[in-house]
């Protein structure tokens, strides 16, 4: 029975890898011929030969660079409060259950919330900032949960040793707990941002544009992102636009892989340091 289960699970894994490999091969074959310097510097166009990802790529960078600090400080701060300052009670358990539930909420729900609160409530309109706040809400539960797990992994003996040397609670947290847990915290944050950069539904709801012929110059400017631009190209009837969409997918994959490699690098760097 164990041998049968092993073969079954191995076959399922190999089938998934093979299917992914075929998909990636097809994307590379269709899109590699469209990758050029002009593709990175041109804006969206109704002519395939003039279409590019300049506005979408810069918009995605805006989203990641602004979402990262906001989600990091809120998420890690919440995790520290729940793990280091609150006592275990029915209220904290209630908060924990809700945080875990929020991590599984469909992304479109966050888009509706962002539309109601940021776009209409705070009257931010179709600005980059509205998308940033919405994506921060989307990744916040993931960062809180991963940060809590990282903080729990810090041995209690290290805290006790710090207290024995006369350190205060905050000195222990800032100089012992956070540095020790930082590699896993950074890994969780970057992986959460990797999810954010690939999301489409929340940004469509908050008003991200599908056709942008300019680069956002400030957080209050309209914007688009790579997934929305790719979706726009795939909806066009011309075959060339589907090939351009494949090139856009390649760019998005490179960005995602770069972020994941950065997570591995930071984790290894800080693990060696601490």
C-alpha positions in Angstrom: 0.0 0.0 0.0 2.8 2.4 0.9 4.6 1.6 -2.4 1.4 2.3 -4.4 0.8 5.6 -2.6 4.4 6.6 -3.3 4.1 5.8 -7.0 0.7 7.6 -7.1 2.1 10.8 -5.5 5.2 10.7 -7.6 3.2 10.3 -10.8 0.9 13.3 -9.8 4.0 15.4 -9.1 5.7 14.5 -12.4 2.5 15.1 -14.3 2.2 18.6 -12.9 5.9 19.4 -13.6 5.5 18.1 -17.2 2.4 20.1 -17.8 4.1 23.2 -16.4 7.1 22.5 -18.6 5.0 22.3 -21.7 3.2 25.5 -20.8 6.5 27.4 -20.2 7.9 26.0 -23.5 4.9 27.3 -25.4 5.1 30.7 -23.8 8.9 31.0 -24.6 8.4 29.9 -28.2 5.5 32.3 -28.7 7.0 35.3 -26.9 10.8 35.2 -27.2 10.7 36.8 -30.7 9.0 39.9 -29.3 11.5 40.5 -26.5 13.5 43.6 -27.4 14.5 46.9 -26.0 11.6 48.6 -27.7 9.3 46.1 -26.0 10.4 47.5 -22.6 10.3 51.2 -23.6 7.1 51.3 -25.7 3.6 51.9 -24.2 0.5 49.9 -25.0 -0.7 50.3 -28.6 -3.4 49.0 -30.9 -0.6 48.1 -33.3 1.2 44.9 -32.2 4.6 46.1 -33.6 4.5 49.2 -31.4 3.1 47.6 -28.2 5.3 47.4 -25.0 5.2 47.0 -21.3 6.8 50.3 -20.1 3.7 51.6 -18.3 2.7 48.2 -16.9 6.3 47.4 -15.7 6.8 50.7 -13.9 3.3 50.5 -12.5 4.1 47.0 -11.0 7.3 48.4 -9.5 5.4 51.3 -8.0 2.9 48.8 -6.4 5.7 46.6 -5.0 7.9 49.4 -3.7 5.1 51.1 -1.8 3.2 47.9 -0.7 6.3 46.3 0.8 7.1 48.9 3.6 3.4 49.4 4.5 2.7 45.6 4.7 6.0 44.9 6.4 5.6 47.3 9.3 1.9 46.6 9.9 2.3 42.8 9.5 5.4 42.4 11.6 4.1 44.9 14.2 0.9 42.9 14.5 2.8 39.7 14.8 5.0 41.1 17.6 2.1 42.4 19.5 0.2 39.1 19.3 3.2 37.0 20.2 5.2 39.1 22.7 2.7 41.5 24.4 -0.7 39.9 24.6 -1.8 37.2 26.9 -3.4 34.1 25.6 -7.2 34.5 26.0 -10.4 34.0 24.0 -10.0 37.4 22.5 -6.5 36.7 21.1 -7.7 33.3 19.8 -10.6 35.1 18.1 -8.1 37.5 16.4 -5.9 34.6 15.3 -8.8 32.7 13.8 -9.9 35.8 11.9 -6.4 36.5 10.6 -6.1 32.9 9.3 -9.6 33.2 7.7 -8.6 36.5 6.0 -5.6 34.8 4.5 -8.0 32.5 2.5 -10.4 35.2 1.4 -10.7 35.6 -2.4 -8.7 38.5 -3.7 -11.8 40.0 -5.4 -13.2 40.7 -1.9 -10.2 42.9 -1.1 -10.8 44.7 -4.4 -14.4 45.5 -3.4 -13.2 46.6 0.0 -10.5 48.8 -1.6 -13.1 50.3 -3.9 -15.4 51.2 -1.0 -12.8 52.5 1.4 -9.9 53.9 -0.6 -11.3 54.8 -4.0 -14.7 56.2 -2.8 -14.3 56.7 0.9 -10.9 58.4 0.9 -11.5 59.7 -2.7 -8.2 58.5 -4.0 -9.7 57.6 -7.4 -7.7 55.5 -9.8 -4.4 56.4 -8.2 -1.4 54.2 -7.5 -2.0 54.8 -3.8 -5.5 53.2 -3.9 -3.9 50.1 -5.4 -1.1 50.1 -2.9 -3.5 50.2 0.1 -5.7 47.5 -1.4 -2.7 45.2 -2.1 -1.4 45.9 1.4 -4.7 44.5 2.9 -4.4 41.5 0.6 -1.0 40.4 1.7 -1.2 41.6 5.3 -2.7 38.3 6.8 -0.1 36.3 5.0 2.7 38.4 6.4 1.2 38.3 9.9 0.9 34.5 9.9 4.4 34.0 8.5 5.9 36.5 10.9 4.2 34.8 13.9 5.7 31.5 12.9 9.1 33.1 12.6 8.9 34.7 16.0 7.7 31.5 17.6 10.7 29.7 16.2 13.0 31.9 18.3 14.0 29.7 21.4 12.7 30.9 24.7 16.2 30.4 26.2 17.5 33.3 24.1 14.8 35.6 25.6 15.6 34.4 29.1 19.3 34.9 28.6 18.6 38.5 27.5 16.4 39.2 30.5 19.1 37.6 32.8 21.6 40.2 31.5 19.3 43.0 32.5 17.7 43.8 29.1 14.2 45.2 29.0 11.4 43.6 27.1 11.8 46.0 24.1 15.6 45.6 24.1 15.1 41.8 24.0 12.6 42.0 21.2 14.6 44.5 19.1 18.1 43.0 19.6 17.3 39.3 20.0 13.9 38.2 18.8 13.7 40.3 15.6 17.3 39.7 14.3 16.9 36.0 14.9 13.5 35.8 13.2 14.3 38.3 10.5 15.4 35.7 7.8 12.1 33.9 7.9 10.1 37.2 8.2 11.8 38.6 5.1 11.1 35.3 3.2 7.4 35.5 4.1 7.2 39.2 3.2 8.8 38.8 -0.2 6.7 35.7 -1.1 3.6 37.6 -0.1 4.7 40.5 -2.4 5.2 37.9 -5.2 1.6 37.0 -4.9 0.6 40.7 -4.9 2.5 41.5 -8.1 0.6 38.7 -9.9 -2.9 39.7 -8.8 -5.3 41.2 -11.2 -8.8 41.1 -9.8 -8.4 43.6 -6.9 -6.7 46.2 -9.1 -9.3 46.0 -11.8 -12.0 46.6 -9.2 -10.2 49.7 -7.7 -9.8 51.1 -11.2 -6.4 50.2 -12.6 -6.5 51.0 -16.3 -6.1 48.5 -19.2 -4.7 51.1 -21.6 -2.0 53.5 -20.3 0.3 55.5 -22.5 2.3 57.2 -19.7 4.4 56.2 -16.7 3.1 57.1 -13.3 5.1 60.0 -11.9 3.6 60.1 -8.4 1.4 57.9 -6.1 -1.6 59.9 -7.1 -1.4 59.1 -10.9 -3.4 56.5 -12.7 -1.6 53.2 -13.4 -1.7 49.7 -14.8 0.3 46.6 -13.9 1.7 43.6 -15.9 -1.2 41.1 -15.2 -3.8 43.6 -16.4 -1.8 44.5 -19.5 -1.4 40.8 -20.3 -5.1 40.2 -19.8 -5.8 43.1 -22.2 -3.6 41.6 -24.9 -5.1 38.1 -24.6 -8.5 39.6 -25.1 -7.5 41.1 -28.5 -8.6 39.1 -31.6 -5.2 39.4 -33.4 -2.8 36.4 -33.1 0.2 38.8 -32.7 -1.3 40.2 -29.5 -1.4 36.7 -28.0 2.3 36.4 -28.8 3.0 39.7 -27.2 1.0 38.5 -24.1 3.4 35.5 -24.0 6.3 38.0 -24.0 4.6 39.9 -21.2 4.2 36.7 -19.2 8.0 36.0 -19.6 8.7 39.5 -18.2 6.4 38.8 -15.2 8.0 35.4 -14.6 11.4 37.0 -14.5 10.2 39.6 -12.0 8.7 36.9 -9.8 11.8 34.7 -10.0 14.0 37.6 -9.1 11.9 38.4 -6.1 12.0 34.7 -5.0 15.8 34.6 -5.5 16.0 37.8 -3.4 14.1 36.1 -0.6 16.5 33.1 -0.7 19.5 35.4 -0.7 18.3 37.5 2.2 17.3 34.4 4.2 20.8 32.9 3.8 22.6 36.2 4.4 20.8 36.9 7.7 21.0 33.2 8.9 24.8 33.4 8.5 24.9 36.7 10.4 22.7 35.6 13.3 
